[in-house]
Amino acid sequence: MSSQPSGRLLLLDTASLYFRAFFGVPDSLRAPDGTPVNAVRGLLDMIATLVTDHRPTRLVACWDEDWRPEFRVAAIPSYKAHRVASEVAPEDVGPGDAHWVEEVPPTLVAQVPVIVEVLAALGIARVGAPGFEADDVIGTLTAREVARPAGERDSVDVVTGDRDLFQLVDDDAGVRILYPVKGIKNLLTVDQAVLREKYAVPTGAAYADMAILRGDPSDGLPGVAGIGEKTAAALIERYGTLDGILAARDSTDPGLTATQRRRLTEASDYLDVAPGVVRVVRSAPVVLPAPSATRPVPDDVPAAPVDPDALAALVERWGLASSVRRVTDAFAQHAVS
């Protein structure tokens, strides 16, 4: 049996992409009633381009069911706290509170339900998991694919503007990140060579360890004071893993300076919990749509819309004709190629 991947699974970090569409596509694109639909149309145009250029066998739009999961906030309360909507004070919000509201432009909030309906009418699998972020959905689907027998599994491409997912890169398993540089036509293919070149780390797992040490202010992760990206990468190069670095900290290993040992010791509480926050979950309760007679592979790239009547109504109501046509043309061309 061949060990080569039999196809390609394309996983979309959907919110990352529709945020990019919203800010990158003029809001002059509007429905007949004047409602902005730039995020909807931008996302659809991205999907059409991805299907045409990358020829996936399967396609999943991965979804945030919880953008600030309780288990991450319980570990590090500052996690994404600055993104909580201004009318809700983060210090007044406890783990599990349902009134966490992410600060999102109202004109984008209004478009998300439209995106949901259009994806469903097209037949693009959209999956999330209660209590988990899209990153965890992507990590879980990636882990499941990699666990399939060699020769049966597909290679995995993850489309995201979030560098946190660089931790999934694995050349041996055929897992890459497609990272938008300037639009969806200009994607950086992130493999282990790119990680080595840009971040001086050898693997996706090493990238996660580096990210834990470095921290990330955009996610409310403090990191280890005084240890930036370059120092973190150098320590990983020397000791192999975060566990190796911490073992050196707790011993008399001369490879650490006194200052590095002190800083790592002072950050012990953070380092005890940060791996569970930074590393994506690989076993979230992700459930794909059930197979059917017409869709025996529920995450395959559909040859045609699964609900053309619903799609036609959405096209008319929201003025999506050109973008939907691009997607359906891409599906049709994919089916005959």
C-alpha positions as CSV (number, residue, x, y, z in Angstrom):
1,M,0.0,0.0,0.0
2,S,1.3,3.4,-0.9
3,S,2.3,5.8,1.9
4,Q,1.5,8.8,-0.2
5,P,-1.5,10.8,0.8
6,S,-4.6,9.8,-1.2
7,G,-6.0,13.4,-1.3
8,R,-6.0,16.8,0.4
9,L,-8.1,17.9,3.4
10,L,-8.5,21.7,3.5
11,L,-9.4,23.1,6.9
12,L,-10.6,26.7,7.0
13,D,-10.1,28.8,10.1
14,T,-13.3,30.5,9.2
15,A,-13.4,33.4,11.6
16,S,-9.9,34.3,10.7
17,L,-10.8,34.4,7.1
18,Y,-14.1,36.3,7.4
19,F,-12.4,38.9,9.6
20,R,-9.8,39.4,6.9
21,A,-12.6,39.6,4.3
22,F,-14.5,42.2,6.4
23,F,-11.5,44.5,6.7
24,G,-10.0,43.8,3.3
25,V,-13.2,44.1,1.1
26,P,-14.9,47.5,0.8
27,D,-18.1,47.8,2.7
28,S,-19.6,49.4,-0.4
29,L,-20.5,45.8,-1.3
30,R,-24.1,45.7,0.0
31,A,-27.3,43.8,-0.3
32,P,-30.3,45.2,-2.1
33,D,-31.6,46.6,1.2
34,G,-28.3,48.3,1.9
35,T,-26.9,45.9,4.4
36,P,-23.1,45.4,4.1
37,V,-22.1,41.9,2.8
38,N,-18.4,42.4,2.2
39,A,-17.4,39.7,4.7
40,V,-19.8,37.2,3.1
41,R,-18.7,37.9,-0.4
42,G,-15.1,38.1,0.5
43,L,-15.2,34.7,2.3
44,L,-17.0,33.1,-0.7
45,D,-14.4,34.5,-3.1
46,M,-11.7,33.1,-0.9
47,I,-13.3,29.7,-0.9
48,A,-13.6,29.8,-4.7
49,T,-9.9,30.7,-5.1
50,L,-8.8,28.0,-2.6
51,V,-10.8,25.2,-4.3
52,T,-9.5,26.3,-7.8
53,D,-5.9,26.8,-6.8
54,H,-5.4,24.0,-4.2
55,R,-7.7,21.2,-5.5
56,P,-8.8,19.8,-2.1
57,T,-10.5,16.5,-1.9
58,R,-12.3,17.5,1.3
59,L,-13.2,20.9,2.8
60,V,-14.3,21.9,6.3
61,A,-15.2,25.3,7.6
62,C,-14.0,25.1,11.2
63,W,-16.0,27.2,13.7
64,D,-15.5,29.0,17.0
65,E,-18.2,27.7,19.3
66,D,-16.5,29.5,22.2
67,W,-13.9,32.2,21.3
68,R,-12.7,32.3,25.0
69,P,-13.1,28.8,26.4
70,E,-13.6,28.4,30.1
71,F,-10.6,26.0,30.5
72,R,-8.2,28.5,29.1
73,V,-9.5,31.4,31.1
74,A,-9.5,29.3,34.3
75,A,-5.8,28.7,33.7
76,I,-4.8,32.2,32.6
77,P,-7.5,34.8,33.4
78,S,-5.9,37.4,31.1
79,Y,-6.5,35.1,28.1
80,K,-8.1,37.4,25.5
81,A,-9.5,39.6,28.3
82,H,-8.8,42.7,26.3
83,R,-11.1,41.5,23.5
84,V,-14.2,41.4,25.8
85,A,-16.7,44.0,24.6
86,S,-16.3,47.4,26.3
87,E,-19.7,47.2,28.0
88,V,-18.6,44.1,29.9
89,A,-15.7,44.6,32.3
90,P,-13.4,41.6,32.1
91,E,-12.8,41.6,35.9
92,D,-16.6,41.2,36.3
93,V,-16.7,38.1,34.1
94,G,-16.0,34.7,35.6
95,P,-15.2,31.4,33.9
96,G,-18.3,30.0,32.2
97,D,-20.2,33.2,32.1
98,A,-22.4,33.3,29.0
99,H,-22.3,37.1,28.6
100,W,-18.7,37.2,27.3
101,V,-19.0,39.2,24.2
102,E,-16.1,39.6,21.8
103,E,-15.6,43.2,20.5
104,V,-16.7,42.7,16.9
105,P,-18.0,45.5,14.5
106,P,-21.8,45.3,14.4
107,T,-21.8,45.3,10.6
108,L,-19.7,42.1,10.8
109,V,-21.8,40.5,13.5
110,A,-24.8,40.9,11.2
111,Q,-23.1,39.0,8.4
112,V,-22.1,35.9,10.4
113,P,-25.6,34.3,10.3
114,V,-25.7,34.9,6.5
115,I,-22.3,33.1,6.2
116,V,-23.8,30.1,8.2
117,E,-26.8,29.9,5.9
118,V,-24.8,30.2,2.7
119,L,-22.3,27.5,3.7
120,A,-25.2,25.2,4.6
121,A,-26.9,25.7,1.2
122,L,-23.7,25.2,-0.7
123,G,-23.0,22.0,1.2
124,I,-19.7,23.0,2.8
125,A,-19.3,21.1,6.1
126,R,-19.2,23.6,9.0
127,V,-18.2,22.1,12.3
128,G,-17.4,23.3,15.8
129,A,-17.3,21.8,19.3
130,P,-19.1,23.2,22.3
131,G,-16.6,24.9,24.7
132,F,-13.8,25.0,22.1
133,E,-12.2,27.4,19.6
134,A,-11.8,26.7,15.9
135,D,-8.1,26.1,16.6
136,D,-9.1,23.1,18.7
137,V,-11.5,21.9,16.0
138,I,-8.6,22.2,13.4
139,G,-6.2,20.4,15.8
140,T,-8.7,17.6,16.4
141,L,-9.5,17.0,12.7
142,T,-5.8,17.2,11.9
143,A,-5.0,14.6,14.6
144,R,-7.7,12.3,13.3
145,E,-6.4,12.5,9.8
146,V,-2.8,11.8,10.8
147,A,-4.0,8.8,12.8
148,R,-5.5,7.1,9.8
149,P,-3.5,4.3,8.2
150,A,-0.8,5.4,5.8
151,G,-2.1,5.3,2.2
152,E,-5.6,6.1,3.4
153,R,-5.0,9.4,5.0
154,D,-5.1,12.7,3.2
155,S,-2.5,15.5,3.5
156,V,-3.8,18.5,5.5
157,D,-3.7,22.1,4.6
158,V,-4.9,24.6,7.2
159,V,-5.8,28.1,5.9
160,T,-5.5,30.6,8.6
161,G,-4.2,34.1,9.4
162,D,-3.4,33.0,13.0
163,R,0.2,32.0,13.6
164,D,-0.8,30.1,16.7
165,L,-1.6,27.2,14.3
166,F,1.9,27.0,13.1
167,Q,2.3,24.5,15.9
168,L,0.5,21.9,13.7
169,V,3.1,21.9,11.0
170,D,4.5,18.4,10.5
171,D,6.3,17.4,7.3
172,D,6.2,13.7,8.0
173,A,2.5,13.7,8.5
174,G,1.8,16.0,5.5
175,V,0.4,18.9,7.6
176,R,1.1,22.5,6.3
177,I,-0.3,25.9,7.0
178,L,-1.4,28.2,4.2
179,Y,-0.9,31.7,5.6
180,P,-2.3,34.8,3.8
181,V,0.4,37.3,3.2
182,K,-1.5,39.8,0.9
183,G,-4.8,38.3,0.1
184,I,-5.8,34.7,-0.5
185,K,-3.9,34.5,-3.8
186,N,-0.6,35.2,-2.0
187,L,-0.4,32.4,0.5
188,L,2.8,31.5,2.4
189,T,3.1,27.7,2.6
190,V,4.4,27.1,6.1
191,D,6.3,23.9,6.5
192,Q,9.2,22.9,8.7
193,A,11.7,24.7,6.5
194,V,9.8,27.9,6.9
195,L,9.7,27.5,10.6
196,R,13.4,27.0,10.7
197,E,14.1,30.0,8.4
198,K,11.7,32.5,10.1
199,Y,11.6,31.4,13.7
200,A,14.7,29.2,14.2
201,V,12.6,26.2,15.4
202,P,12.6,22.8,13.8
203,T,9.0,21.6,14.2
204,G,5.5,22.7,14.9
205,A,5.8,21.3,18.4
206,A,8.9,23.4,19.0
207,Y,7.0,26.5,17.7
208,A,4.4,25.9,20.4
209,D,7.1,25.7,23.0
210,M,8.7,28.9,21.7
211,A,5.3,30.6,21.8
212,I,4.7,29.6,25.4
213,L,8.0,31.1,26.5
214,R,7.7,34.2,24.3
215,G,4.0,34.9,25.2
216,D,1.6,36.8,23.1
217,P,0.1,40.1,24.1
218,S,-2.6,39.9,21.5
219,D,-4.0,36.8,23.3
220,G,-3.2,38.1,26.8
221,L,-0.4,35.6,27.4
222,P,2.4,37.2,29.4
223,G,5.2,34.7,28.6
224,V,8.4,34.6,30.6
225,A,9.7,38.1,31.3
226,G,13.0,38.9,29.5
227,I,12.7,35.8,27.2
228,G,11.7,36.9,23.7
229,E,11.4,34.9,20.5
230,K,15.1,34.6,19.7
231,T,16.1,33.6,23.2
232,A,13.3,31.1,23.4
233,A,14.3,29.6,20.1
234,A,17.9,29.4,21.2
235,L,16.9,27.6,24.4
236,I,14.8,25.1,22.4
237,E,17.7,24.5,20.1
238,R,19.9,23.7,23.1
239,Y,17.5,21.6,25.2
240,G,15.0,20.3,22.6
241,T,11.7,21.0,24.3
242,L,10.1,23.1,27.0
243,D,10.3,20.1,29.3
244,G,14.0,20.0,28.6
245,I,14.4,23.7,29.4
246,L,12.5,23.3,32.7
247,A,14.6,20.3,33.6
248,A,17.8,22.4,33.1
249,R,16.2,25.2,35.2
250,D,15.7,22.8,38.1
251,S,19.2,21.3,37.9
252,T,22.6,22.9,37.9
253,D,22.9,22.8,34.1
254,P,25.5,25.4,33.1
255,G,23.8,26.1,29.8
256,L,21.4,28.5,31.5
257,T,22.6,31.9,32.7
258,A,21.8,32.8,36.3
259,T,19.3,35.4,34.9
260,Q,17.6,32.9,32.7
261,R,17.2,30.5,35.5
262,R,15.8,33.2,37.8
263,R,13.3,34.3,35.2
264,L,12.2,30.8,34.4
265,T,11.8,30.2,38.1
266,E,9.8,33.4,38.7
267,A,7.5,32.3,35.8
268,S,6.9,28.8,37.3
269,D,3.2,29.4,37.9
270,Y,2.6,30.6,34.3
271,L,4.7,27.8,32.9
272,D,2.7,25.2,34.8
273,V,-0.5,26.2,33.0
274,A,0.5,27.8,29.8
275,P,1.0,24.6,27.7
276,G,-2.7,23.8,28.2
277,V,-3.6,27.2,27.0
278,V,-1.2,27.6,24.0
279,R,-1.3,24.1,22.6
280,V,-4.4,23.3,20.6
281,V,-6.6,20.5,21.8
282,R,-6.3,17.3,19.6
283,S,-9.3,15.5,21.1
284,A,-12.2,18.0,21.1
285,P,-15.7,16.5,20.7
286,V,-15.9,17.4,17.0
287,V,-18.8,15.8,15.1
288,L,-18.9,15.9,11.3
289,P,-22.3,15.9,9.5
290,A,-23.8,12.5,9.1
291,P,-23.2,10.7,5.8
292,S,-26.2,10.4,3.5
293,A,-27.0,8.7,0.2
294,T,-26.1,11.8,-1.7
295,R,-23.1,12.7,0.5
296,P,-21.4,9.5,1.6
297,V,-18.3,11.6,2.4
298,P,-19.9,14.5,4.4
299,D,-16.9,16.7,4.2
300,D,-16.2,16.2,0.5
301,V,-16.0,19.2,-1.9
302,P,-19.6,19.3,-3.2
303,A,-20.0,19.0,-7.0
304,A,-23.1,21.3,-6.8
305,P,-25.1,23.1,-4.1
306,V,-26.9,20.7,-1.8
307,D,-29.9,23.1,-1.4
308,P,-30.2,25.1,-4.6
309,D,-33.5,26.6,-3.7
310,A,-32.3,28.0,-0.4
311,L,-29.1,29.2,-2.1
312,A,-31.1,31.0,-4.8
313,A,-33.2,32.8,-2.1
314,L,-30.0,33.8,-0.2
315,V,-28.5,35.1,-3.5
316,E,-31.5,37.2,-4.2
317,R,-31.9,38.6,-0.7
318,W,-28.3,39.4,-0.1
319,G,-27.0,40.2,-3.6
320,L,-24.5,37.4,-3.7
321,A,-24.8,36.3,-7.3
322,S,-21.3,36.9,-8.5
323,S,-19.6,35.4,-5.4
324,V,-21.8,32.4,-5.3
325,R,-21.3,31.8,-9.0
326,R,-17.5,31.8,-8.5
327,V,-17.9,29.1,-5.8
328,T,-20.3,26.9,-7.7
329,D,-18.1,27.2,-10.9
330,A,-15.1,26.2,-8.8
331,F,-17.0,23.2,-7.5
332,A,-18.2,22.2,-11.0
333,Q,-14.6,22.4,-12.4
334,H,-13.3,20.5,-9.5
335,A,-15.8,17.7,-10.0
336,V,-14.8,17.1,-13.7
337,S,-11.0,17.5,-13.2
